[in-house]
Structures are given as C-alpha cells and as structure tokens.
C-alpha cells in the first residue's frame, strides 16, 4: 500500500470513529427526549427494537 493510500485509510478510520461517537451522542439525546415525553415513566424501547450500532456490527 502506498503512503497516500495509508493516509487515506487512517483518515477514513478516524472519520468512522468520530461518526460512531456522534451516533452514540444522538442515541443518548433521543433517549432523553423520549424520557421527557414520558415524564413519569422511564423510557423503554419498543418490543421490535433490535438494538443499534452498540449491540452489533453491520457489514458495509
């Protein structure tokens, strides 16, 4: 692999890492919104919720 390819691969890995972090933050934000909507009730995911990126990997 050439040096520019290695740099590009490294940059892409960093971008994926940053995107995963953003997704995690957005999930937490959404959970907080659901909790606010259900004021007295604790947030529970729907029965058909299969999990998100933190529960497994997806092929890309």
Secondary structure, 3 states (H helix, E strand, C coil): CCHHHHHHHHHHHHHHHHHHHHHHHHHHHHHHHHHHHCCCCCCCCCCCCCCCHHHCCCCC
